Amino acid sequence: MDKDVIDTTMIYLKKDDSYLLLFRNKKKNDINEGKWIGVGGHREPNETIDECAIREVKEETGLDVHSLECAGEVLFVDENLKMMMYLYEITDFSGTLIECNEGDLKWIPIKDIYNYPMWEGDKLFLPKVINHEPYFKMVLSYSRDKLISAKSL
């Protein structure tokens, strides 16, 4: 993998017919400010992608993941960075939800999910996660926060 590409995870915890989403409104200089996204974050050195997903869920939600499987990969490209995001839908978890220091957590019915402000590219890959499509790869290119191209690989 390109050393200039940042590895990240994005996790959609599913309970009943809802996903746990994070409204990013608490961090300074947050590229995701004002948007609803899954939980997740950057992979630490010597950490696998799965370990990153488990750690990020615990840090941001207080929940413990019992099993997981990566659903797909999305490469985000813009003028300033390249970020490889590994996507998960997790249904096997337990614990008590905590307050997140990055934003407000909320269980959102999947049928209403697109009514919330989110990245345009999320609207392209999220249906693949929701519909449990086979493992997928996409490239999303942005310019000044606007989606300029999207392609499946």
C-alpha positions as CSV (number, residue, x, y, z in Angstrom):
1,M,0.0,0.0,0.0
2,D,1.1,3.5,-0.8
3,K,2.9,5.0,2.3
4,D,1.1,8.3,1.8
5,V,-2.3,6.6,2.1
6,I,-3.9,6.8,5.6
7,D,-5.6,3.6,6.7
8,T,-8.9,4.1,8.5
9,T,-12.0,2.2,9.5
10,M,-15.7,3.1,9.4
11,I,-18.1,1.0,11.4
12,Y,-21.8,0.9,11.2
13,L,-23.2,-0.8,14.3
14,K,-26.6,-2.3,13.6
15,K,-29.3,-3.0,16.1
16,D,-32.8,-4.0,14.9
17,D,-33.4,-1.8,11.8
18,S,-31.1,1.0,12.9
19,Y,-27.5,2.1,12.6
20,L,-25.5,3.9,15.3
21,L,-24.3,7.1,13.7
22,L,-22.1,9.8,15.0
23,F,-23.0,13.5,14.4
24,R,-19.6,15.2,14.3
25,N,-19.9,18.4,16.3
26,K,-17.4,18.3,19.1
27,K,-13.9,18.2,17.6
28,K,-11.9,21.3,16.4
29,N,-10.8,21.4,12.8
30,D,-12.9,18.3,12.0
31,I,-13.2,17.5,8.3
32,N,-16.4,15.7,9.1
33,E,-18.0,18.5,11.1
34,G,-21.8,18.8,10.7
35,K,-22.1,15.3,9.1
36,W,-23.4,12.0,10.3
37,I,-21.0,9.1,9.8
38,G,-20.3,5.7,11.3
39,V,-17.8,5.4,14.1
40,G,-14.1,4.7,13.4
41,G,-10.8,6.2,12.9
42,H,-7.1,5.9,11.9
43,R,-5.2,2.6,12.2
44,E,-2.4,2.7,14.7
45,P,1.1,1.4,13.9
46,N,1.4,-2.4,14.3
47,E,-2.5,-2.7,14.5
48,T,-4.5,-4.7,12.0
49,I,-7.5,-3.2,10.4
50,D,-9.8,-5.5,12.4
51,E,-8.0,-4.5,15.6
52,C,-8.5,-0.8,14.7
53,A,-12.2,-1.4,14.1
54,I,-12.6,-3.1,17.5
55,R,-10.6,-0.4,19.3
56,E,-12.4,2.5,17.7
57,V,-15.8,1.1,18.5
58,K,-14.8,0.7,22.2
59,E,-13.2,4.2,22.4
60,E,-16.1,6.0,20.7
61,T,-19.1,4.0,21.9
62,G,-18.0,2.0,25.0
63,L,-19.3,-1.2,23.2
64,D,-17.5,-4.5,22.9
65,V,-17.3,-6.1,19.5
66,H,-17.6,-9.9,19.5
67,S,-17.2,-10.7,15.8
68,L,-16.7,-8.7,12.6
69,E,-16.1,-9.0,8.9
70,C,-14.9,-6.2,6.6
71,A,-17.6,-5.3,4.0
72,G,-15.5,-3.3,1.6
73,E,-12.8,-0.7,0.9
74,V,-13.2,3.0,-0.2
75,L,-10.3,5.1,-1.3
76,F,-10.9,8.8,-0.7
77,V,-8.8,11.2,-2.7
78,D,-8.8,15.0,-2.5
79,E,-6.2,17.8,-2.9
80,N,-4.7,17.2,0.5
81,L,-4.9,13.5,1.3
82,K,-5.5,9.9,0.3
83,M,-7.4,7.8,2.8
84,M,-8.2,4.1,2.5
85,M,-11.4,3.4,4.6
86,Y,-12.3,-0.2,5.5
87,L,-16.1,-0.5,6.0
88,Y,-17.8,-2.7,8.5
89,E,-21.4,-3.5,9.5
90,I,-21.3,-5.0,13.0
91,T,-24.2,-6.8,14.7
92,D,-22.4,-8.8,17.3
93,F,-21.6,-6.5,20.2
94,S,-22.6,-5.8,23.8
95,G,-22.2,-3.2,26.5
96,T,-23.5,0.2,27.5
97,L,-23.3,3.2,25.2
98,I,-21.1,6.0,26.4
99,E,-20.9,9.7,25.4
100,C,-18.4,10.3,22.6
101,N,-16.0,13.2,22.7
102,E,-16.1,13.6,18.9
103,G,-19.9,14.1,18.6
104,D,-23.4,12.9,19.4
105,L,-24.3,9.2,19.0
106,K,-27.8,8.3,17.8
107,W,-29.5,5.1,16.6
108,I,-31.1,6.1,13.3
109,P,-33.6,3.9,11.4
110,I,-32.0,2.7,8.2
111,K,-35.0,3.8,6.3
112,D,-34.4,7.4,7.4
113,I,-30.6,7.4,7.2
114,Y,-30.3,9.5,4.0
115,N,-32.4,12.3,5.5
116,Y,-29.3,13.2,7.7
117,P,-26.4,15.4,6.4
118,M,-23.7,13.1,5.2
119,W,-20.9,13.0,2.6
120,E,-22.2,12.5,-1.0
121,G,-19.9,9.5,-1.4
122,D,-21.4,7.8,1.7
123,K,-24.7,7.7,-0.2
124,L,-22.9,5.6,-2.8
125,F,-21.2,3.0,-0.6
126,L,-23.7,2.8,2.2
127,P,-26.4,0.9,0.2
128,K,-23.7,-1.7,-0.5
129,V,-23.2,-2.2,3.2
130,I,-26.9,-2.1,4.0
131,N,-27.8,-4.6,1.3
132,H,-24.9,-6.9,2.2
133,E,-23.4,-6.8,-1.3
134,P,-20.3,-8.9,-1.9
135,Y,-16.9,-7.3,-0.9
136,F,-16.5,-4.2,-2.9
137,K,-13.9,-1.6,-3.7
138,M,-14.5,2.1,-4.7
139,V,-12.6,5.2,-5.4
140,L,-14.2,8.6,-4.4
141,S,-12.6,11.8,-5.5
142,Y,-13.4,15.1,-3.8
143,S,-12.5,18.7,-4.5
144,R,-13.3,21.2,-1.8
145,D,-15.7,18.9,-0.1
146,K,-17.6,18.2,-3.3
147,L,-17.7,14.7,-4.9
148,I,-16.2,15.0,-8.4
149,S,-16.0,11.3,-9.3
150,A,-16.8,7.9,-8.1
151,K,-15.9,4.5,-9.5
152,S,-16.2,0.9,-8.5
153,L,-13.1,-1.3,-9.0
